[in-house]
Amino acid sequence: MIRYHARWVLPISSPPIRDGTVMELAGRIVYVGPRHDAPDAPDGADRDLGNCALIPGLVNAHTHLELTVFRGLLEDLSFREWIVRLQGMKVAAMTPERFLDSARFGIAEGVRAGITTYADTCDSGMVLEAMRERGVRGIMYQEVFSPSADPKAVRDAAARLAEQLARHDVFETELQHVGVSPHAPYTVSDPLFALVARSGRRIAIHIAESDAEHRFVCEGEGPFADAHRARGFPVAPRATSPIALLGKLGVLDARPLLIHCVRVSDNDIAAIAKSKSTVAHCPISNAKLGHGIAPVLELLDAGIAVGIGSDSMAANNRMHLLEESRAAVLAQRVRAAQSDALPAARALELATLGGARALGLEGRVGSLEVGKEADLAAFDLASLAGSADADPESALIFALGAEPAKFVAVAGIPKVWNWELLNEDLDLHGRVQKISEALGGWMAGHPRQ
């Protein structure tokens, strides 16, 4: 039994508690409340976090941890060129062990930022091993690709996926789970989408992200359509919108996690809400890649569970959910021209309980409540004179910046203490540097046209 004391305890599901305590026993929360009312504990069971805000561990609703090493290598590209160059580097320079080290590095970065749960879409399949090694919570969605609707191509893709899932399933634990990600409409045919929808698996899909995708699905035109025709694949309009396509194919019936949802109409939002599908909102990568601002306020008003995601470091460059939440608030206020759109407290909820709801984990994590698992993160407020005492939620979202967490635990097991990552792999940075050099070599040999 351990009692964690902090200047502020933010349960998320109830108001902030000044001078609060969270008590953990066997990985679960057994008390949340004022320090002076906390049950007695054995000698040595007290951990005073000082002038900190103690919150639930942050939930990153969309990552590509295996792509962490691609940070800074794909700047200022069109979306189609970004994808083509990323794929070229992956094929030429990456190996399973390199993908594993990239995922390890990404998890270490995320844990330092207070992230305890990851919803990761992964091609190599190595992220599950990295999650297990670090003891973090997460779902690895195994990506599947096949743009051809030819029956043999669909059967081959399904067979490869079945083999991959069979390997992964034996490594599932209480903390780590496996799902499927039919990548996106421009890489997955209609028959393959429909097949995955019937699999009974957790599903995550990149959808309604870009103008190029919208044109491909709705008009059969644009850069993705040109690339498909160049490969000999027939192209024609498939639906009135990418979300409508998923509805037509029965994918929405599987209640998938819908990643991005930047270009969604009122009808799309109604369809998402009716299906009880959920959304991963990635404001910084949406902005950085020039895709636009997702209508988060409308999604929330429709009762859709929305979580915050960082996306990959190839698209974002930083993995800090509090900074991501700040970007979400500011973008919605610009879009709505309202100073009170998406309040800080709601944004913090999206980064914790909202993400847990989006992943179907709200019964286990996302808020500090008795009976839930003790995923915890504490951020130091000492440098924020005045603002933290007035409103700790606004301080975390607007004032803290990309500061590391002082303390992090997953299911009660400390991962960070006094800003130090525990059980750190001291050789990992050197191995990642060598991968970066190999990727740089590829870039030098393949200059942009």
C-alpha positions as CSV (number, residue, x, y, z in Angstrom):
1,M,0.0,0.0,0.0
2,I,1.3,3.4,-1.0
3,R,-0.1,6.9,-0.4
4,Y,0.7,9.5,-3.0
5,H,0.2,13.1,-1.7
6,A,0.2,16.1,-4.0
7,R,-0.7,19.8,-4.0
8,W,-3.5,19.0,-6.4
9,V,-5.2,15.7,-7.2
10,L,-7.2,15.8,-10.4
11,P,-9.5,12.8,-10.6
12,I,-11.0,14.0,-14.0
13,S,-14.4,12.4,-13.1
14,S,-14.8,14.8,-10.2
15,P,-13.5,18.2,-9.2
16,P,-9.9,18.9,-8.4
17,I,-8.8,18.2,-4.8
18,R,-6.4,20.6,-3.2
19,D,-3.9,18.9,-0.9
20,G,-5.1,15.5,-2.0
21,T,-4.0,11.9,-1.7
22,V,-4.3,8.8,-4.0
23,M,-3.8,5.5,-2.2
24,E,-2.7,2.4,-4.3
25,L,-2.9,-1.2,-3.2
26,A,-1.9,-4.2,-5.4
27,G,-2.1,-2.0,-8.5
28,R,-5.5,-0.5,-7.9
29,I,-6.8,2.7,-6.4
30,V,-8.3,2.3,-3.0
31,Y,-8.7,6.0,-1.9
32,V,-8.9,9.3,-3.6
33,G,-9.6,12.4,-1.6
34,P,-8.3,15.0,0.8
35,R,-5.0,14.2,2.5
36,H,-6.4,14.8,6.0
37,D,-9.0,12.1,5.4
38,A,-6.8,9.4,3.9
39,P,-6.7,6.1,5.7
40,D,-3.6,5.2,7.7
41,A,-0.8,3.4,6.0
42,P,2.2,1.5,7.2
43,D,5.4,3.3,7.9
44,G,7.3,4.1,4.7
45,A,4.2,4.0,2.6
46,D,4.0,7.8,2.0
47,R,5.3,9.4,-1.2
48,D,5.0,13.2,-1.1
49,L,5.0,14.6,-4.6
50,G,5.0,18.2,-3.4
51,N,3.8,21.0,-5.5
52,C,2.5,18.7,-8.3
53,A,-0.7,18.0,-10.1
54,L,-1.4,14.2,-9.8
55,I,-3.6,13.0,-12.7
56,P,-4.5,9.7,-14.3
57,G,-1.9,8.4,-16.7
58,L,-2.3,10.1,-20.1
59,V,-3.9,8.0,-22.9
60,N,-2.4,8.5,-26.4
61,A,-5.2,7.5,-28.7
62,H,-3.0,7.2,-31.8
63,T,0.7,6.5,-32.3
64,H,3.1,4.9,-34.7
65,L,5.8,4.0,-32.2
66,E,7.8,2.0,-34.8
67,L,8.3,5.3,-36.8
68,T,9.9,7.3,-33.9
69,V,13.3,7.2,-35.7
70,F,11.8,9.0,-38.7
71,R,11.4,12.2,-36.8
72,G,12.5,15.3,-38.9
73,L,13.1,13.3,-42.1
74,L,9.9,14.0,-43.9
75,E,9.4,17.7,-43.6
76,D,7.3,20.0,-45.9
77,L,6.1,17.3,-48.2
78,S,2.7,16.8,-49.9
79,F,0.8,14.0,-48.2
80,R,1.3,11.6,-51.1
81,E,5.1,12.3,-51.3
82,W,5.3,12.0,-47.5
83,I,3.8,8.5,-47.7
84,V,6.0,7.4,-50.7
85,R,9.3,8.5,-49.1
86,L,8.3,7.0,-45.8
87,Q,7.6,3.7,-47.4
88,G,10.9,3.8,-49.4
89,M,12.9,4.4,-46.3
90,K,11.1,1.6,-44.4
91,V,11.8,-1.0,-47.1
92,A,15.4,0.1,-47.7
93,A,16.8,0.8,-44.2
94,M,14.6,-0.8,-41.6
95,T,14.7,-4.3,-40.0
96,P,12.6,-5.9,-37.3
97,E,15.2,-5.1,-34.7
98,R,15.4,-1.5,-35.8
99,F,11.6,-1.1,-35.7
100,L,11.7,-2.6,-32.2
101,D,14.4,-0.1,-31.0
102,S,12.3,2.7,-32.6
103,A,9.3,1.6,-30.6
104,R,11.3,1.3,-27.4
105,F,12.6,4.9,-27.9
106,G,9.1,6.1,-28.5
107,I,7.7,4.5,-25.4
108,A,10.5,5.9,-23.3
109,E,9.7,9.3,-24.6
110,G,6.0,8.9,-24.0
111,V,6.4,7.6,-20.5
112,R,8.6,10.5,-19.6
113,A,5.7,12.7,-20.8
114,G,3.2,10.9,-18.5
115,I,1.7,8.7,-21.2
116,T,0.8,5.3,-19.8
117,T,-1.5,3.9,-22.5
118,Y,-0.8,3.7,-26.3
119,A,-3.2,2.9,-29.2
120,D,-0.6,2.1,-31.8
121,T,-1.0,1.2,-35.4
122,C,1.9,-1.0,-36.5
123,D,3.1,-2.6,-39.7
124,S,6.1,-4.5,-38.4
125,G,4.4,-6.0,-35.4
126,M,7.3,-5.1,-33.1
127,V,5.4,-2.6,-30.9
128,L,3.8,-5.3,-28.9
129,E,7.2,-6.6,-27.7
130,A,8.3,-3.1,-26.8
131,M,5.1,-2.5,-24.8
132,R,5.6,-5.7,-22.9
133,E,9.2,-4.9,-22.2
134,R,8.4,-1.5,-20.7
135,G,5.3,-2.7,-18.9
136,V,3.0,0.0,-20.4
137,R,-0.6,-0.4,-21.3
138,G,-1.7,-0.5,-24.9
139,I,-3.4,-1.9,-28.0
140,M,-1.3,-2.7,-31.0
141,Y,-3.4,-2.6,-34.1
142,Q,-1.7,-4.8,-36.7
143,E,-1.9,-2.9,-40.0
144,V,-3.1,-4.7,-43.2
145,F,-2.7,-3.3,-46.7
146,S,-4.0,-4.4,-50.1
147,P,-5.4,-1.8,-52.5
148,S,-6.3,-4.4,-55.1
149,A,-9.8,-5.8,-55.0
150,D,-8.7,-8.9,-57.0
151,P,-9.9,-11.9,-55.0
152,K,-6.5,-13.5,-54.8
153,A,-4.9,-10.3,-53.5
154,V,-7.6,-10.1,-50.8
155,R,-7.1,-13.7,-49.8
156,D,-3.3,-13.3,-49.7
157,A,-3.6,-10.2,-47.5
158,A,-6.1,-12.0,-45.2
159,A,-3.8,-15.0,-44.9
160,R,-0.8,-12.8,-44.0
161,L,-2.9,-11.0,-41.4
162,A,-4.1,-14.2,-39.9
163,E,-0.5,-15.4,-39.5
164,Q,0.6,-12.2,-37.9
165,L,-2.3,-12.2,-35.5
166,A,-1.7,-15.8,-34.5
167,R,1.9,-14.8,-33.6
168,H,0.7,-11.8,-31.6
169,D,-2.2,-13.3,-29.8
170,V,0.0,-15.6,-27.6
171,F,1.7,-12.5,-26.2
172,E,-1.4,-10.6,-25.1
173,T,-1.5,-9.8,-21.4
174,E,-3.8,-7.9,-19.0
175,L,-1.9,-4.7,-20.1
176,Q,-1.2,-5.3,-23.8
177,H,-3.9,-6.2,-26.4
178,V,-4.0,-6.8,-30.2
179,G,-6.3,-5.3,-32.8
180,V,-6.4,-4.8,-36.6
181,S,-5.9,-1.6,-38.6
182,P,-7.0,-1.8,-42.3
183,H,-4.9,1.2,-43.0
184,A,-6.9,3.7,-45.0
185,P,-9.2,3.8,-48.1
186,Y,-6.2,4.5,-50.4
187,T,-4.4,1.3,-49.3
188,V,-7.3,-1.0,-48.6
189,S,-9.8,-2.4,-51.1
190,D,-13.5,-2.6,-50.3
191,P,-13.5,-6.4,-50.0
192,L,-10.6,-6.3,-47.6
193,F,-12.4,-3.7,-45.5
194,A,-15.5,-5.8,-45.3
195,L,-13.5,-8.9,-44.4
196,V,-11.8,-7.2,-41.5
197,A,-15.1,-5.7,-40.3
198,R,-16.4,-9.2,-39.8
199,S,-13.3,-10.4,-37.8
200,G,-14.6,-9.5,-34.4
201,R,-11.4,-7.7,-33.6
202,R,-10.7,-4.3,-32.2
203,I,-10.3,-2.1,-35.3
204,A,-8.6,1.3,-36.0
205,I,-8.7,3.1,-39.3
206,H,-7.1,6.3,-40.7
207,I,-10.1,8.0,-42.2
208,A,-11.4,11.3,-43.5
209,E,-7.9,12.8,-43.0
210,S,-7.0,14.6,-46.2
211,D,-8.3,16.3,-49.3
212,A,-6.4,13.7,-51.4
213,E,-8.2,10.9,-49.6
214,H,-11.6,12.6,-50.0
215,R,-11.0,13.1,-53.8
216,F,-9.9,9.5,-54.2
217,V,-13.0,8.0,-52.5
218,C,-15.6,10.5,-53.7
219,E,-14.4,11.4,-57.2
220,G,-11.9,8.7,-58.2
221,E,-9.4,11.5,-58.8
222,G,-6.3,13.1,-57.3
223,P,-2.8,11.9,-56.4
224,F,-3.9,8.6,-54.9
225,A,-6.1,7.8,-57.9
226,D,-3.2,8.6,-60.3
227,A,-0.9,6.2,-58.3
228,H,-3.5,3.4,-58.4
229,R,-4.0,3.8,-62.2
230,A,-0.2,3.7,-62.7
231,R,-0.2,0.3,-60.9
232,G,-3.0,-1.0,-63.1
233,F,-5.7,-0.8,-60.5
234,P,-9.2,0.4,-61.7
235,V,-10.4,3.5,-59.9
236,A,-13.9,4.9,-59.6
237,P,-15.9,6.8,-57.1
238,R,-16.6,4.6,-54.1
239,A,-19.0,6.6,-51.8
240,T,-20.1,10.1,-51.0
241,S,-17.5,10.3,-48.3
242,P,-14.9,8.2,-46.6
243,I,-17.2,7.7,-43.6
244,A,-20.1,6.7,-45.9
245,L,-17.7,4.2,-47.5
246,L,-17.2,2.6,-44.1
247,G,-20.9,2.6,-43.4
248,K,-21.6,0.9,-46.8
249,L,-19.1,-1.8,-46.1
250,G,-20.3,-2.6,-42.6
251,V,-17.1,-1.3,-41.0
252,L,-18.9,1.2,-38.8
253,D,-21.0,-1.7,-37.4
254,A,-17.7,-3.0,-35.8
255,R,-17.5,0.3,-33.8
256,P,-13.9,1.1,-34.9
257,L,-11.5,3.8,-33.7
258,L,-11.6,6.4,-36.4
259,I,-8.3,8.2,-36.7
260,H,-8.3,11.9,-37.7
261,C,-11.9,12.6,-39.0
262,V,-10.8,16.0,-40.3
263,R,-13.2,16.1,-43.3
264,V,-16.5,14.9,-41.9
265,S,-19.9,16.3,-42.7
266,D,-23.0,16.5,-40.4
267,N,-24.2,13.3,-42.0
268,D,-20.8,11.7,-41.3
269,I,-20.9,12.8,-37.7
270,A,-24.5,11.4,-37.3
271,A,-23.3,8.1,-38.8
272,I,-20.4,7.9,-36.4
273,A,-22.5,8.7,-33.4
274,K,-25.2,6.2,-34.4
275,S,-22.7,3.4,-34.8
276,K,-21.0,4.3,-31.5
277,S,-17.7,4.4,-33.2
278,T,-15.0,6.5,-31.6
279,V,-12.4,9.1,-32.8
280,A,-8.7,9.7,-32.2
281,H,-8.1,13.4,-32.7
282,C,-4.5,14.4,-33.7
283,P,-4.5,18.2,-33.9
284,I,-0.7,18.8,-34.4
285,S,-0.1,16.3,-37.1
286,N,-3.4,17.4,-38.8
287,A,-2.0,20.9,-38.8
288,K,1.6,20.0,-39.7
289,L,0.6,18.0,-42.7
290,G,-1.8,20.8,-43.8
291,H,-5.0,18.6,-43.5
292,G,-7.0,21.1,-41.5
293,I,-8.9,21.3,-38.2
294,A,-11.2,18.5,-37.2
295,P,-14.7,19.5,-36.0
296,V,-14.1,18.3,-32.4
297,L,-16.8,20.4,-30.9
298,E,-19.4,18.9,-33.2
299,L,-18.1,15.4,-32.6
300,L,-18.4,15.9,-28.8
301,D,-21.9,17.5,-29.1
302,A,-23.0,14.4,-30.9
303,G,-22.0,12.2,-28.0
304,I,-18.9,10.6,-29.7
305,A,-16.1,9.5,-27.5
306,V,-13.0,11.4,-28.6
307,G,-9.4,10.9,-27.5
308,I,-6.2,12.8,-28.2
309,G,-3.4,11.3,-30.2
310,S,0.1,12.4,-31.1
311,D,0.3,10.4,-34.4
312,S,3.8,9.4,-35.4
313,M,7.0,11.3,-34.8
314,A,7.4,11.4,-38.6
315,A,4.3,13.5,-38.7
316,N,4.4,15.4,-35.4
317,N,8.0,15.4,-34.1
318,R,6.9,15.6,-30.4
319,M,4.9,13.3,-28.2
320,H,3.5,15.3,-25.3
321,L,-0.3,14.9,-24.7
322,L,-0.6,18.0,-22.6
323,E,0.9,20.1,-25.4
324,E,-1.3,18.2,-27.9
325,S,-4.3,19.1,-25.8
326,R,-3.3,22.8,-25.8
327,A,-3.1,22.6,-29.6
328,A,-6.6,21.1,-29.7
329,V,-8.1,23.9,-27.6
330,L,-6.4,26.6,-29.6
331,A,-7.5,25.2,-32.9
332,Q,-11.1,24.8,-31.8
333,R,-11.2,28.4,-30.5
334,V,-9.8,29.6,-33.8
335,R,-12.3,27.6,-35.7
336,A,-15.3,28.6,-33.6
337,A,-14.1,32.2,-32.9
338,Q,-15.0,31.6,-29.3
339,S,-12.8,32.2,-26.3
340,D,-14.5,29.5,-24.2
341,A,-14.6,26.7,-26.9
342,L,-13.2,23.4,-25.5
343,P,-12.4,24.5,-22.0
344,A,-9.1,23.3,-20.5
345,A,-10.8,20.9,-18.1
346,R,-12.6,19.2,-21.1
347,A,-9.3,19.0,-23.0
348,L,-7.6,17.3,-20.1
349,E,-10.5,14.9,-20.0
350,L,-9.9,14.1,-23.7
351,A,-6.3,13.2,-22.9
352,T,-7.3,10.9,-20.1
353,L,-10.8,9.6,-19.7
354,G,-11.8,10.5,-23.3
355,G,-9.0,8.4,-24.7
356,A,-9.9,5.6,-22.4
357,R,-13.5,5.7,-23.6
358,A,-12.3,5.8,-27.2
359,L,-10.3,2.6,-26.6
360,G,-13.0,0.9,-24.5
361,L,-10.8,1.0,-21.4
362,E,-12.8,3.5,-19.4
363,G,-13.7,0.9,-16.8
364,R,-10.0,0.4,-16.0
365,V,-8.2,3.7,-16.5
366,G,-8.6,7.3,-17.5
367,S,-9.8,8.7,-14.1
368,L,-8.7,8.5,-10.5
369,E,-11.5,6.4,-8.9
370,V,-11.6,3.7,-6.3
371,G,-11.4,0.3,-8.0
372,K,-9.6,1.5,-11.1
373,E,-6.1,0.6,-12.0
374,A,-3.4,2.9,-10.6
375,D,-2.1,4.5,-13.8
376,L,-0.8,7.8,-12.5
377,A,1.2,10.8,-13.7
378,A,2.4,13.9,-11.7
379,F,3.6,17.2,-13.2
380,D,5.5,19.8,-11.2
381,L,3.8,23.1,-10.8
382,A,6.5,24.9,-8.9
383,S,7.5,27.1,-11.8
384,L,3.9,28.3,-12.5
385,A,3.5,31.1,-10.0
386,G,-0.1,32.0,-9.3
387,S,-1.8,30.1,-12.2
388,A,-1.6,26.7,-10.7
389,D,-3.3,27.7,-7.4
390,A,-6.1,29.4,-9.3
391,D,-6.9,26.7,-11.8
392,P,-4.7,23.6,-12.0
393,E,-6.4,22.2,-15.1
394,S,-5.7,25.4,-17.1
395,A,-2.2,25.4,-15.7
396,L,-1.6,21.9,-17.1
397,I,-3.1,22.7,-20.5
398,F,-2.0,26.3,-21.1
399,A,1.1,27.0,-19.0
400,L,3.1,23.8,-18.4
401,G,4.5,23.4,-21.9
402,A,6.2,20.2,-22.9
403,E,7.6,19.5,-19.4
404,P,8.4,15.9,-18.4
405,A,6.4,14.2,-15.7
406,K,7.9,14.0,-12.2
407,F,6.3,10.7,-11.5
408,V,4.6,8.0,-13.6
409,A,3.1,4.6,-12.7
410,V,1.3,1.9,-14.7
411,A,-0.9,-0.4,-12.7
412,G,0.8,0.8,-9.5
413,I,4.3,0.1,-10.8
414,P,6.5,3.2,-10.9
415,K,8.1,4.0,-14.3
416,V,9.4,7.5,-13.6
417,W,10.4,8.9,-10.2
418,N,11.8,12.4,-9.7
419,W,11.9,12.8,-13.5
420,E,14.2,9.7,-13.9
421,L,13.1,6.9,-16.2
422,L,13.5,3.8,-14.2
423,N,15.2,0.7,-15.7
424,E,16.3,2.7,-18.7
425,D,18.1,1.0,-21.5
426,L,21.3,3.0,-21.5
427,D,22.5,1.7,-24.9
428,L,19.2,2.5,-26.7
429,H,20.1,6.1,-27.7
430,G,23.3,4.9,-29.5
431,R,21.4,2.2,-31.4
432,V,18.8,4.7,-32.5
433,Q,21.5,7.1,-33.6
434,K,22.9,4.4,-35.9
435,I,19.4,3.9,-37.4
436,S,19.1,7.6,-38.0
437,E,22.4,7.6,-39.8
438,A,21.2,4.8,-42.1
439,L,18.0,6.6,-42.9
440,G,20.0,9.8,-43.5
441,G,22.1,7.8,-46.0
442,W,19.0,6.7,-47.9
443,M,17.8,10.3,-48.1
444,A,21.2,11.5,-49.4
445,G,20.9,8.9,-52.2
446,H,17.2,9.8,-52.9
447,P,17.0,13.6,-53.0
448,R,13.6,15.2,-53.5
449,Q,12.7,15.8,-57.1
